[in-house]
């Protein structure tokens, strides 16, 4: 029996702020839910889905409410969005009050131009655009060549 991937569900403390962020700032289409609902889902460009759900409600369902809700740690996941023009996208995000982590930069070893920021609940988000191959690092070009025959 096989399973089909459904969506990524972020468990959040600040539901309304996250709902407005993903709808209004990120421009995702709401497929279910509204402000104050505690659960919402969004259509992602490229056929995916993203959902948000109140963290305490999930904890109640699992019986884990007594566990710490926050822990100081490195990020364990990141939402990644591809954009045709990361600089234009970042300008739009900044106009909507989004604060970048660092600055927009080229990553020749990864083949992308990239920016990072967080949603209102602190979840890490990357937006990037591909770099032209002439800007890729020598190592990335060599690694890419290994897979281009397949």
C-alpha beads as a LAMMPS data file, in Angstrom:
LAMMPS data file: protein, C-alpha beads

150 atoms
149 bonds

1 atom types
1 bond types

-500.0 500.0 xlo xhi
-500.0 500.0 ylo yhi
-500.0 500.0 zlo zhi

Masses

1 110.0

Atoms # bond

1 1 1 0.000 0.000 0.000
2 1 1 1.467 3.375 -0.985
3 1 1 0.899 6.767 0.553
4 1 1 0.528 10.095 -1.186
5 1 1 2.158 13.233 0.179
6 1 1 -0.577 15.680 1.178
7 1 1 1.029 18.886 2.503
8 1 1 3.399 20.537 4.911
9 1 1 1.603 21.729 8.033
10 1 1 3.269 24.363 10.156
11 1 1 2.307 24.266 13.805
12 1 1 2.159 27.899 14.867
13 1 1 1.479 29.992 17.956
14 1 1 0.529 33.166 16.077
15 1 1 -2.189 31.829 13.797
16 1 1 -3.768 35.082 12.594
17 1 1 -0.418 36.741 11.929
18 1 1 0.775 33.686 9.979
19 1 1 -2.513 33.453 8.077
20 1 1 -2.191 37.075 6.945
21 1 1 1.514 36.612 6.177
22 1 1 1.019 33.619 3.871
23 1 1 -2.080 35.116 2.243
24 1 1 -1.121 38.786 1.919
25 1 1 2.676 38.908 2.028
26 1 1 3.535 35.643 0.284
27 1 1 0.481 35.881 -1.971
28 1 1 -0.685 32.292 -1.498
29 1 1 -4.258 31.359 -2.389
30 1 1 -6.353 30.280 0.608
31 1 1 -8.030 26.925 -0.047
32 1 1 -9.496 26.519 3.454
33 1 1 -9.879 28.622 6.574
34 1 1 -9.790 32.230 7.597
35 1 1 -8.446 34.506 10.317
36 1 1 -9.350 33.195 13.750
37 1 1 -10.108 29.682 12.517
38 1 1 -7.027 27.971 13.964
39 1 1 -6.483 25.976 10.755
40 1 1 -5.972 27.082 7.160
41 1 1 -4.488 25.684 3.993
42 1 1 -2.936 27.424 1.021
43 1 1 -2.216 26.440 -2.546
44 1 1 1.465 26.620 -3.412
45 1 1 2.635 27.469 -6.919
46 1 1 3.660 24.174 -8.493
47 1 1 0.836 21.997 -7.116
48 1 1 1.827 21.821 -3.459
49 1 1 -0.094 22.714 -0.316
50 1 1 0.901 24.469 2.875
51 1 1 -1.266 24.383 5.986
52 1 1 -1.038 26.180 9.301
53 1 1 -2.533 24.907 12.544
54 1 1 -2.431 26.154 16.099
55 1 1 0.428 24.381 17.852
56 1 1 -1.468 23.986 21.124
57 1 1 -4.391 22.288 19.361
58 1 1 -2.048 19.719 17.813
59 1 1 -0.407 19.175 21.199
60 1 1 -3.830 18.546 22.776
61 1 1 -4.654 16.016 20.055
62 1 1 -1.384 14.178 20.696
63 1 1 -1.471 14.493 24.467
64 1 1 1.810 16.418 24.548
65 1 1 0.608 19.724 26.020
66 1 1 2.834 19.321 29.079
67 1 1 6.013 19.381 26.944
68 1 1 7.874 22.659 26.312
69 1 1 6.421 24.592 23.363
70 1 1 9.684 26.360 22.535
71 1 1 13.316 25.337 22.584
72 1 1 16.341 27.390 21.623
73 1 1 17.895 25.464 18.753
74 1 1 19.055 25.743 15.186
75 1 1 16.382 25.635 12.516
76 1 1 15.170 22.110 11.724
77 1 1 13.413 22.916 8.460
78 1 1 12.998 25.679 5.913
79 1 1 10.319 26.562 3.387
80 1 1 11.942 27.134 -0.003
81 1 1 10.381 29.181 -2.800
82 1 1 11.802 29.685 -6.266
83 1 1 11.280 33.045 -7.961
84 1 1 12.075 34.266 -11.455
85 1 1 13.671 37.376 -9.963
86 1 1 14.688 37.158 -6.312
87 1 1 15.659 40.842 -6.145
88 1 1 12.223 41.965 -7.342
89 1 1 10.545 39.527 -4.952
90 1 1 12.627 40.797 -2.031
91 1 1 11.719 44.414 -2.830
92 1 1 8.049 43.413 -2.712
93 1 1 8.531 41.572 0.590
94 1 1 10.346 44.547 2.145
95 1 1 7.516 46.867 1.046
96 1 1 5.204 44.599 3.053
97 1 1 7.380 44.863 6.173
98 1 1 9.402 41.652 5.885
99 1 1 12.888 41.870 7.423
100 1 1 15.622 39.883 5.719
101 1 1 18.148 37.777 7.549
102 1 1 21.366 39.148 6.068
103 1 1 21.173 40.348 2.492
104 1 1 20.404 38.981 -0.957
105 1 1 23.498 37.189 -2.198
106 1 1 24.817 34.957 -4.924
107 1 1 25.749 31.413 -3.909
108 1 1 27.847 30.166 -6.845
109 1 1 28.405 26.836 -5.077
110 1 1 24.651 26.282 -4.983
111 1 1 23.805 27.858 -8.350
112 1 1 21.352 30.356 -6.879
113 1 1 20.855 33.966 -5.803
114 1 1 19.180 33.755 -2.398
115 1 1 17.513 35.635 0.450
116 1 1 16.265 34.461 3.861
117 1 1 13.554 35.715 6.196
118 1 1 11.076 34.417 8.767
119 1 1 7.309 34.247 9.032
120 1 1 5.616 35.771 12.116
121 1 1 6.075 32.516 14.051
122 1 1 9.819 32.407 13.302
123 1 1 9.803 29.724 10.594
124 1 1 12.757 30.075 8.228
125 1 1 11.971 30.839 4.585
126 1 1 14.260 30.985 1.557
127 1 1 13.450 32.612 -1.752
128 1 1 15.895 32.116 -4.595
129 1 1 16.461 32.448 -8.307
130 1 1 18.773 30.279 -10.371
131 1 1 22.099 31.784 -11.350
132 1 1 23.212 31.498 -14.967
133 1 1 25.591 28.543 -15.297
134 1 1 28.442 30.914 -16.172
135 1 1 28.202 32.147 -12.530
136 1 1 28.256 28.657 -11.001
137 1 1 31.358 27.542 -9.124
138 1 1 33.726 25.107 -10.822
139 1 1 32.789 22.463 -8.221
140 1 1 29.065 22.823 -8.890
141 1 1 29.604 22.572 -12.647
142 1 1 31.632 19.392 -12.156
143 1 1 29.036 17.897 -9.813
144 1 1 26.206 18.850 -12.173
145 1 1 27.984 17.124 -15.065
146 1 1 27.827 13.823 -13.142
147 1 1 24.015 13.934 -13.234
148 1 1 23.357 15.447 -16.645
149 1 1 23.885 12.100 -18.393
150 1 1 21.196 10.416 -16.310

Bonds

1 1 1 2
2 1 2 3
3 1 3 4
4 1 4 5
5 1 5 6
6 1 6 7
7 1 7 8
8 1 8 9
9 1 9 10
10 1 10 11
11 1 11 12
12 1 12 13
13 1 13 14
14 1 14 15
15 1 15 16
16 1 16 17
17 1 17 18
18 1 18 19
19 1 19 20
20 1 20 21
21 1 21 22
22 1 22 23
23 1 23 24
24 1 24 25
25 1 25 26
26 1 26 27
27 1 27 28
28 1 28 29
29 1 29 30
30 1 30 31
31 1 31 32
32 1 32 33
33 1 33 34
34 1 34 35
35 1 35 36
36 1 36 37
37 1 37 38
38 1 38 39
39 1 39 40
40 1 40 41
41 1 41 42
42 1 42 43
43 1 43 44
44 1 44 45
45 1 45 46
46 1 46 47
47 1 47 48
48 1 48 49
49 1 49 50
50 1 50 51
51 1 51 52
52 1 52 53
53 1 53 54
54 1 54 55
55 1 55 56
56 1 56 57
57 1 57 58
58 1 58 59
59 1 59 60
60 1 60 61
61 1 61 62
62 1 62 63
63 1 63 64
64 1 64 65
65 1 65 66
66 1 66 67
67 1 67 68
68 1 68 69
69 1 69 70
70 1 70 71
71 1 71 72
72 1 72 73
73 1 73 74
74 1 74 75
75 1 75 76
76 1 76 77
77 1 77 78
78 1 78 79
79 1 79 80
80 1 80 81
81 1 81 82
82 1 82 83
83 1 83 84
84 1 84 85
85 1 85 86
86 1 86 87
87 1 87 88
88 1 88 89
89 1 89 90
90 1 90 91
91 1 91 92
92 1 92 93
93 1 93 94
94 1 94 95
95 1 95 96
96 1 96 97
97 1 97 98
98 1 98 99
99 1 99 100
100 1 100 101
101 1 101 102
102 1 102 103
103 1 103 104
104 1 104 105
105 1 105 106
106 1 106 107
107 1 107 108
108 1 108 109
109 1 109 110
110 1 110 111
111 1 111 112
112 1 112 113
113 1 113 114
114 1 114 115
115 1 115 116
116 1 116 117
117 1 117 118
118 1 118 119
119 1 119 120
120 1 120 121
121 1 121 122
122 1 122 123
123 1 123 124
124 1 124 125
125 1 125 126
126 1 126 127
127 1 127 128
128 1 128 129
129 1 129 130
130 1 130 131
131 1 131 132
132 1 132 133
133 1 133 134
134 1 134 135
135 1 135 136
136 1 136 137
137 1 137 138
138 1 138 139
139 1 139 140
140 1 140 141
141 1 141 142
142 1 142 143
143 1 143 144
144 1 144 145
145 1 145 146
146 1 146 147
147 1 147 148
148 1 148 149
149 1 149 150
